[in-house]
Amino acid sequence: MKLLFQCFVVFASLIYCFSGEPVPSCIKWCNKSSLEQKKCLALKAAVPGICACVQKPDTKECLQAIKDGNADAITLDGGDIYEAGLINYNLHPIIAEDYGENDANCYYAVAVVKKGTGFSFKELKGKKSCHTGLGKSAGWNVPIGVLISYGLLAWNGTSEETIESAVSRFFSASCVPGADKELYPRLCQQCKKNCVRSHDEPYYDYEGALQCLKDGKGDVAFVKHLVAQGADKDEYELLCEDGTRKPINEYKSCFLARVPAHAVVTRKDTDLAVQIWKYLEEAGQKFPNLFKSSYYGGKNLMFKDSTVKLIKAPENMNSFFYLGAKYTSIIRSLTKTSDQKESRSTHSTIKWCYISHFEKNKCDAWSIASADDQGNAKIDCVKGDSVEDCVGMIMRKEADAVTMDGGYIFSAGACGLVPVMSEVYEGDCSVPGKTGSYYAVAVVRKDSGLTWETLKGKKSCHTAFGRTAGWNIPMGIIAKDVGNCSFMDYFIKSCAPGADKNSKLCSLCRGSGLDPENKCSASGSEMFYGYSGAFRCLAEGVGDVAFVKQTTIPENTDGRNPADWAKNLKSSDYMLLCYNGQQKTAAPSDYVNCNLAQTAAHAVMTRPESRNDVVWFLKEQQEKFGKNGSEKESFQMFKSETKDLLFKDSTLCLSEIPPDQNYKNFLSEEYYNAILGLKKCSQTADIWKACTFHTCQQS
């Protein structure tokens, strides 16, 4: 692992350069109050480019207007970004607010109280509360989610009562702008005017909620950390989750959650996103009040007043990548039904993501085998175009789980997914907490005469772009050897499925032989994808070297793989290339002494809130269909029609990863830092760029 760290760390400071984009045209901005409308009209007059300032009564009306094309953009907080990203609107965040210094494009959700009032966070029941708005991040989703998670707020799910009803029972009186004052009068009891979710209600938003506290209408205000930093901050304190109180300026050690910054959302339209970005860039230079609201009689109009600048999001950004799995799980916890509160029932199903025709066949067979006596299957099979596509589907709750290698774990973990079960390849499966590992190796034909030092200018075969043994480890070593990012040109031609299809990294790929669109796809639709695919690329003489794992040669030679391309291959015709030692080459069996690195095993990834369900399901399934399963005659989880379908065929069992071991720990700190350096040096997987866009996910 030290070798890996040395290979990559030198590249950690390298970044991308972006080219210019088209000049913006006219856009329509949606506003939720007369004060916002006033500011928008001033902006329109000062900086041409806004066709219309469209006023709507609330956020949902604006979302509908943008979806229908009657408006183009609005700035939203995290809770509304989640709502906007759902299928009924399908809007996308394109620009984030940045609050400067260490806070960057995240903020802290905090509970503010008057100093000396004498109660703790765990004693909030029966108190009066001030909220920024129904469904907003710091003012509703985070505090209510935390109260539920600690068991302080009893709620059994929406099938018994709404979350608004439960909150109205918990607090004696509240101001929750946007609540239905007819159905939940307590939630609007402390509001000053009409309890609407806009600046027409004086206690709406951060400043409004704090004013509610100042006016004595509430005992606690749920806001962001910056709102209470004024001259009178010594009159207030923060409630910490552990039951203590701290001064306002100690918010970094006394907060409820870190929340992604507010963001501008629009329809999924690249040209429109460019227009909006270019316009706001110009507005930032020509309109001094873009991040100021007092001149128009309000606070946080169009943008938060604490905004220092705006940052453009990656083109592939969506609301789930932007918010991250942890925050979206908080929002989902507020919409759960009663049966979701209990442990998984025997009739519930796990949605497993597959990425190829052969994986579909195996998954369907698994689904049939898993059915109970009543015919209820315990697994549903859902298709993703790639592992990265599966990550997005899991975050959107269209899928629940998928197995992936360390390179993909790096990206999925950055998005907030968690590793829950590790493949184990050797040793005693009965040892609790045992996790597997494997060796990354470089394979060449025995008669090639190649060594590691003579690979430059040759043709290379990779399992996939961004995967551990097939890309991250070998290319990291090469990057260290060449000393700069020119390692991308080290090989004359390559097949690295998942890379840019128009680049030479895809020039050796063949696709499926049927659809040219499949060429170089990071799925089984590309015949050179994965361990066996990369080895096939070498075996058929397409490439000179294949970067795979130590078991790839024995699994595909000496009659162990019946496929036409492999059935006559002999392991004795291949050898391993050794790196950084006296030994130059070695037999395939000598991988312990001749490898590029030892790395963490493949693992099953899921959403944080689905961890227990997925672990329970997989433990039950491998008792039936594992290597020594009671029903292995009907189906085998770790055996494939071709190779490594759903799980690696060399897997002996799955072992639970401890809940306190996050993806960084699972991969090891050295490998994590190593791949981080490589990501910044080479063309980066889009999903990683999207999920590390804001600092909440990076911490």
Number of C-alpha atoms within 10 A of each C-alpha: 15 10 17 23 21 16 24 29 18 17 24 16 10 15 13 10 6 6 5 6 11 9 12 18 16 14 19 21 24 28 28 23 19 18 21 26 21 18 24 25 17 16 20 19 12 14 17 14 21 20 14 17 21 20 19 18 16 17 21 16 15 24 31 16 18 23 20 12 13 16 24 26 28 21 24 24 18 24 27 21 27 26 20 28 21 14 9 11 18 18 26 26 33 28 23 26 24 23 20 13 8 9 17 20 25 21 24 22 25 31 29 29 27 19 15 10 11 9 15 16 19 17 11 19 16 13 15 23 28 35 33 29 28 23 25 25 32 31 28 23 23 26 22 24 20 18 20 17 13 11 11 16 21 15 20 19 19 18 11 12 13 16 20 20 17 18 21 17 17 19 17 17 24 26 31 33 33 22 20 16 16 9 11 16 16 24 31 25 19 22 26 15 14 16 25 23 25 25 23 18 19 20 31 31 28 26 20 27 31 26 18 27 24 17 10 12 23 25 22 28 31 29 29 27 24 18 18 22 12 9 7 8 15 14 14 19 24 28 25 20 19 10 11 13 22 17 16 25 16 13 21 15 10 23 22 23 20 23 26 28 28 25 28 27 28 28 23 18 11 12 14 18 25 19 19 26 22 19 20 19 15 14 19 17 10 13 16 11 16 23 20 19 19 14 11 17 12 18 22 18 25 24 21 22 17 15 20 16 16 19 17 18 21 17 17 15 20 24 26 25 27 30 25 25 28 19 27 24 18 22 23 13 21 21 14 17 17 14 13 14 12 9 10 17 11 11 13 14 21 20 20 24 29 28 23 19 13 18 24 19 16 20 22 16 16 22 20 17 21 22 15 12 7 7 11 15 19 21 22 18 21 18 19 20 16 18 21 22 14 25 32 20 19 24 26 19 14 17 24 26 27 21 25 25 20 25 23 24 28 24 24 30 24 25 28 29 28 28 31 28 26 26 27 24 19 14 11 11 16 9 9 11 14 17 24 22 15 20 19 25 29 29 30 24 20 16 9 11 9 20 16 16 12 9 15 14 11 15 23 28 36 33 28 29 26 30 23 30 31 28 21 24 29 22 22 25 21 21 23 20 12 11 13 14 17 12 19 16 13 19 17 14 22 26 33 32 34 23 20 15 18 9 12 18 26 23 18 21 29 22 23 17 12 10 11 11 13 20 26 31 27 27 25 24 24 25 23 31 31 26 27 26 25 30 27 21 27 24 21 11 11 18 24 22 28 30 30 29 26 25 19 20 25 17 18 24 19 16 15 14 19 14 13 8 12 20 14 14 19 14 18 14 15 20 25 30 23 22 21 12 9 7 12 15 23 18 16 24 15 13 23 14 12 26 23 26 22 18 22 20 23 28 29 26 28 30 28 20 17 19 21 14 17 24 19 13 18 20 17 14 20 20 15 21 24 23 17 13 16 13 17 16 9 13 19 22 25 22 20 17 13 13 23 17 23 24 21 22 18 17 21 20 24 27 23 20 23 14 12 7 13 17 25 18 12 23 22 15 13 19 27 20 19 26 26 20 22 26 22 18 24 19 15 15 16 14 22 19 21 22 27 19 22 24 18 23 23 11 8
